[in-house]
Amino acid sequence: MYMALALVILGGCCMAFQSPTNAELSKHVGNFPASAVSFSVGTIVLAIATSIFGTGDVTQAVNAQPWQLLGGLYGATIVVVITYAAPVLGIALTLTFSMLGQLIFGTVIDTFGLLGMPVAPVGPFRVAGCLAVAAGIFCVYAGKKTKKNPGEKSDSSGKQPPKDKSGKSNKNKDKSEESQNADGGKTALLALLSFVAGAAAAVQAPTNNSLALLTGKIEASLISFAGGMLILVIISFIKGHGHIIEYRKKGIRPWMLTGGLYGATFVFISVIAIPKLGAALIVAATMLGQLAAGILVDCTGIMRAAKVKMNAARYTGVVLIAIGVIFVAYSKL
């Protein structure tokens, strides 16, 4: 059991590493093409895994209901949103907003028994867990270091320089305020989209689980990845005016193409670990792995991610989120 738990935490770390990997690739080929590459690699990896370890029947997908085949759409939404959001919000903050969406929508699905899942009434531990995660996200967000506008200067006393006769100082100040408002609006939008990505993750799991009853678990994951790849390839083709990938810069490194490998690894580990741990512990361990790896990426700046210094507020947020995840997992045991 402990080995399976360690593997799932590792799978959560893979999901966190996937974000900066895809974000860095997107700088060279664009966001949608980067996501398409990620899903293509994941599809190839899962196709190989299915041929070796698969025990189901992929062809049974023709008997599935339309909603059971939407796992790829949800997965594509998750990857695209995180690829856009991670460079702006930071890996840890992006993942925490996503976790909140996953917990809330997961609670709704369990409460009403949606998507074929058994009904699981909301208990005090789950409510407390969701509130703890929300408080933790607020702390992480409050502790995020903001950069000063390069155009803003102050003297040793902290006062703004006096305006000249032409009033240029006021103009610069107005432009700076407009820039800050625009940045704030972009940050809020990406935070909301990260929350939606978490909701998509909560819906994706029972969707793929329902499909797995027909095709097999690894086979359902393969179908989901292939569906997401098809969607992203079509979008990239349309946006690229007939080109799926257009190089914007030189310098693409092999590690930038491994985003799909991280995703496929997580899916494969989950399939192996579910019989031993159950869904609740899988979710909890995955989130803890995501959070731990996200903090590591933010603090070290590996994979060319922007460094985000830790402080008391962010440490407090991490602890609250961990407590919240444990509470939610305990409520389902």
N, C-alpha and C positions, 0 to 999 in steps of 0.2 A: 504494500500500500504506500509506504513512504517513498519508494522508488518511483511509483506512478505519480505521486504528488509532486516530486521534484521534476519529473519530466514535463508535467503540465505547467509548472512555474516557468520552466525553460521555454515552453511554447508561448507563454505570455510575453516573455522577453523577446522572442522572435517577432511577435506582432509589433512590439515597440520599435525594434530595429528596422522593420519594414518601412516605417513612416519616413525617417530621414533618408533611407536608401532611395525610395521613390521620389522624394522631394528633390534630391540632388540630381537624379536622372532627368526630372522635369525641367531643370534649368537648361538642359541641352536639347531636348526634343519636344518639350511642351507637356502640360499636365495630363491631358487625355492620352497621348501616345505613351507616356511613361506608365500610366496605369494599364494600358493595353499590353505593353511589354511584360509588366508584372503578372498579369493574368495569363499571358501566353506561356511564360516560364512555369507558373504554377500548374497550368493544364498539362504541360508535358510531363512534369514530375509526377502528378497524380495519375496520368495515363500509364506511366511505367509502373507505379505502385499498384495500380489496379490489375495490370497484367500479371504481376507477381503474387500479390496478396489477396486480390479480389475473390469473393465467393458468391457474389450476387449476379444479377443480369441487367446490364445497362439498357437493353432493348425494352425492358418493362416500363421505361419512362413514357412510352407511347400510351400507356394506360393511365397515366397520372392526370389529375385535374390541373387546369391551367395555373392556379395559384401555387401548386406544388413545384412549379418550374421557375418560380420567380427568385429563387435563392441567388442566382447570378446577378440579377438586377440589384438586389440589396447589397451584395458584396462589392459590386462596381461602385455603388454610391458611397460605401464606406471608404474604399481606397482613394477615390477621387477627392472626397471632402478632406480626408486627413492629409493627402498630398498638398492640397491648397493651404490648409490651416497650420500644419506643423511649422513651416518657416516663420510664420507671423506670431503664433501663440506660444511656440515652444512645444516640445514633445510631451512633457508631463501635463501641461495645462490642456492641450488638445485631448489627451487620453482621459483626463479627469472629467471633462465635459461629456465625452463619449460614454464614460462609465455611468454617469448620472442618467443619461438617456436610456442606457441598457437596463439599469436597475428599475427605473420607473415603468418603462414599457414592459419589462419582464414581469413586474408585479401586476400590471393590468392583464397581461396574457394569462398568468396563473390564476388571478382572481376570478376571471370570467370563463376560463377554460377555452380560450380562443385557439384557432389553428390546430385543433385536435388534441390540445394538451389537457391533462387532468386538472380539475378545479383544485386550487390550493388557497384557502381563505387567508386574508392578510392578518398577520399577527403583530403583536407589539414589537418583536425583535426586528421584523422586516421594516416597519415604519421607522423605528429608531435608526436602523441601518441606513435607510434612504436619507433621513435628516442629517446623519453624521457625514455621509458622502457630500451632501449639498453644502454643509458647513465647511468641510475640508476643501471643496472646490473654491469657495469664497476666500479661504485663507491663502490657497495657492495663487489665486488671481491677485489678491491684495499684495502678495509678496513678490510679484513679478516686477523686475527692474525695468523702468522705462528709460529710454534714451532721450537726451536733450536734443532739441532741434539745432543742427549745426549753425543756423542763421541767428540763433539767439546768443547774445553775449551779455555778460554782466561784469561790473567792476568788483573790487574786493569787498565792497560793502553789500553786494548782492543786488544793487539797484540797476535798473535798465539805463543804458546810455541816453543822454538828452537828445531830443530830436533836433534836426537842423531846420533851417528856414524853409526848406522845400517840403518838410514834413515826411521825409523818406522813412524815418524811424517808425512813425505810426503805420505807414504802409507795410513795412516789413513785419510789424507786430500783427497787423490784420492778416497778412498772408500766413504767418506762423500759427495764429489761432485757427484759421481755416484748415491748415494742414493737420493740426492736432485733432480737430473735429472730424476730419475725413478719416484719419487713422483710427480714432475711437469708434467711428461707425463701422469701419472694416473689421476691427477686432470683435465688436459685438455681433456682426453678421457671421463671422467665422466661428465664434463660440456657439451661436445658435445652430449652425450647420453641423458642428461637431456633435452637439446634442442629438440632432436628427440622425447622424451616422450611428450613434449609439442605439437609437431606437430601431434603426434598420438591422443592427446586429442582433437585437433582441428578437426581431421578427424572423430573421434569417435562420436562426437555430431551429425553431420548431418547424419551419418550412422544409428545411433540408432533412430534418428528422422524419417528417411525414413521408417525404420522397424515399428515404432510406428503407422504409417498410416494404416498398415495392422493388427497389433496385439493389439494395445493399448499402452499407454505410460509406465505404470508400467510393463506390460507384456514384452515390448521390453527391459526394463532394466533387467528383470529377465533372459531373453534369453541371453543377453549380458554377465551377470555375470556367468551364467551356462556355456557358451562357453569358457570364460576365465578360469573357474575352470577346465574344461575338459582338456584344453591345458596344464595347469600348473601341473595337476595331472599326465598326460602322461609323461611330461618332467622329473618330480620328480621321477617317477617310473623307467624311463630309467637311469637317473643319479645315482639313489640309488641302481641299480642292483637288482631290484625286490622289493625294499622297498620305499614307498612314503616318510616316515619320519623316520629318524634315530636320536636318541637323542645324542647330542655331550656333553652336560653338564646337570647337574641337576639345578633346580631352576627356571623352567618355572612358571610364575605367570599368573593368569587368565586374567589380563589386557593386556597381550601380545597377547591374542587370539582375541582381539576386533577390529583389523584392518578392517575386513570386515564390521563390524557394522558401522564404520565411513563412509566407502564408500557407504553403502546402505542408510544411513541417508541422505547423500548429494544427492543421486539420488532421493530419495523420496521427499525431500524438493523442489528440482528443478521441479519435476512434479507438485507439488502443486502451486508453485510460478510463473511458466511461464505464465499462463493466465493473471496474474495481473501485472507482470513487463516486460515481453518480454525478448527475448534472450539476447539483448545487455546489459541490466541492470543485468541480471543473471550472465553473464560472468564477468562484472566489480565488482559486489558485491562479487562473489566467489573469485576473485583474491585478493581483499582487505582483505577478511577474511583469506585466505591462508598466505598472507604476514604478517599480524598482529600476527597470531598464530605462524608462523615460527620464527619471531623475539622473541616472548615470549619463545619458546622452546630453542632457541639459548642462550638467556640471562640468563635463570633460570636453564637450564640443566635438566628440568623435563623429565620423561620417560627415564632416564639414558642417555640422549643425552649429547654430549660434549658441554661445555659452550663456547660461542663465545662473547667476549666483544664488546659492541657497541662503535663507535667513530664517529667523524664528517663525515668521508667519508661514513660510512654505513647509518647514519641518512640522509645524502643528497641523497643517493641512494634510500632509502625508499620513500622519498618525491617525487623524480623524477618518480619512478615507479607508485606511486599513481596518480600523475598528468597524466602520460601516459595512464593509464587504464581509467581514467575519460574522457580524450580526445577521446579515441577509442569508449567508450560507447556513448559519445555525438554525434559522427559522424554518429551513426546508428539510432539516435532518429528522 
